[in-house]
Amino acid sequence: MYVKAQQNYVELVLKGANDDVVRQLVRITLQETEQQIPETIRVHRSYLVNPIQVSEVVGPKRKRSIKLKMISDEIPISSTYQKNIDPILPTQP
């Protein structure tokens, strides 16, 4: 669903076998994770998301975030990576 960087670790947030949310901490960098899972898109310095899991983009231009389909976590979008999310979904005000 998404990946969050935590220094030299990443927290993988995955959909489990019974549609439950599984969180796993792995010793790898976000850049290495991005190379190993090329279908993810970077939306922030510390976050990668699976575009299939994105339900909507919300908020004003300077404080946009992504809502995911199965969980209530909101992922921030930085202005640097805004161009990566624009083709995925139309934004909601």
C-alpha positions as CSV (number, residue, x, y, z in Angstrom):
1,M,0.0,0.0,0.0
2,Y,2.8,2.4,1.0
3,V,6.3,2.7,2.3
4,K,7.5,5.1,4.9
5,A,11.3,5.9,5.5
6,Q,12.6,5.8,9.0
7,Q,16.4,6.5,8.8
8,N,18.0,3.3,7.4
9,Y,14.8,1.3,7.7
10,V,11.5,1.5,5.9
11,E,8.1,0.6,7.3
12,L,6.2,-1.4,4.7
13,V,2.4,-1.1,5.0
14,L,0.9,-4.0,3.2
15,K,-2.5,-5.6,2.6
16,G,-2.6,-9.0,4.3
17,A,-4.3,-12.3,3.2
18,N,-7.6,-11.4,4.8
19,D,-7.6,-7.7,3.7
20,D,-6.0,-6.8,7.1
21,V,-3.2,-4.2,7.3
22,V,0.2,-5.6,8.0
23,R,3.1,-3.3,9.0
24,Q,6.6,-4.5,8.7
25,L,9.9,-2.8,9.5
26,V,12.8,-3.7,7.2
27,R,16.5,-2.6,7.2
28,I,16.7,-1.1,3.7
29,T,16.8,2.5,2.4
30,L,13.8,4.1,0.7
31,Q,15.9,4.5,-2.5
32,E,16.7,0.8,-2.6
33,T,13.0,0.0,-2.0
34,E,12.0,2.3,-4.8
35,Q,14.3,0.4,-7.1
36,Q,13.0,-3.0,-6.0
37,I,9.3,-2.0,-6.3
38,P,9.2,0.1,-9.5
39,E,5.4,0.3,-9.6
40,T,5.4,2.6,-6.5
41,I,5.6,6.3,-6.9
42,R,7.4,8.8,-4.7
43,V,5.1,11.5,-3.3
44,H,7.4,12.8,-0.5
45,R,11.0,12.6,0.6
46,S,10.0,9.8,3.0
47,Y,7.0,8.1,1.3
48,L,6.4,5.8,-1.6
49,V,2.8,4.8,-2.5
50,N,1.2,2.2,-4.7
51,P,-0.9,4.2,-7.1
52,I,-3.6,1.5,-7.2
53,Q,-4.3,2.1,-3.5
54,V,-4.9,5.9,-3.8
55,S,-8.5,6.9,-3.4
56,E,-8.1,10.6,-3.6
57,V,-5.8,13.6,-3.2
58,V,-7.1,16.3,-0.8
59,G,-6.2,19.6,0.6
60,P,-4.9,23.0,-0.6
61,K,-1.9,23.1,-2.9
62,R,0.7,23.6,-0.1
63,K,-0.8,20.9,2.2
64,R,-2.0,18.2,-0.1
65,S,-2.2,14.6,1.1
66,I,-3.2,11.3,-0.3
67,K,-6.0,9.2,1.2
68,L,-5.7,5.4,0.7
69,K,-8.5,3.0,0.0
70,M,-8.3,0.6,2.9
71,I,-6.8,2.6,5.8
72,S,-7.2,6.0,7.4
73,D,-3.5,7.0,7.1
74,E,-3.0,10.2,5.1
75,I,0.3,10.5,3.2
76,P,1.7,14.0,2.7
77,I,2.6,15.2,-0.8
78,S,5.6,17.5,-1.1
79,S,5.7,20.1,-3.9
80,T,8.8,18.5,-5.3
81,Y,6.9,15.3,-6.0
82,Q,3.5,16.7,-6.9
83,K,4.2,16.0,-10.6
84,N,4.4,12.3,-9.8
85,I,0.8,12.2,-8.5
86,D,-0.8,14.6,-10.9
87,P,-1.3,11.9,-13.7
88,I,-2.8,9.4,-11.2
89,L,-5.9,11.2,-10.0
90,P,-7.7,14.6,-10.3
91,T,-7.3,16.5,-7.1
92,Q,-10.2,17.4,-4.8
93,P,-10.2,20.9,-3.2
